[in-house]
């Protein structure tokens, strides 16, 4: 909300069920999973969008997000050591 995007700020403060439903609708409309900044992470299908909409993280998305988390952790570790 501080950046001026009130809709994103309200969505971030909403309950998880509402955020999941919004993410599922977005995935169904665009055919892709996007990160918090709006960048494409991977292509998705209708089933994955429906699963996300009811609160499940599709396996394809979970695998990518886990790898991203490991990479971010390694980067933070190397920056700390430097």
Secondary structure, DSSP 4 states (H G I P E B T S, - for coil): -TTS-HHHHHHHHS-HHHHHHHHHHHHHHHSEEE-TTS-EEEE--HHHHHHHHTTPPPHHHHHHHHHHHHHHHHHHHHHHH-
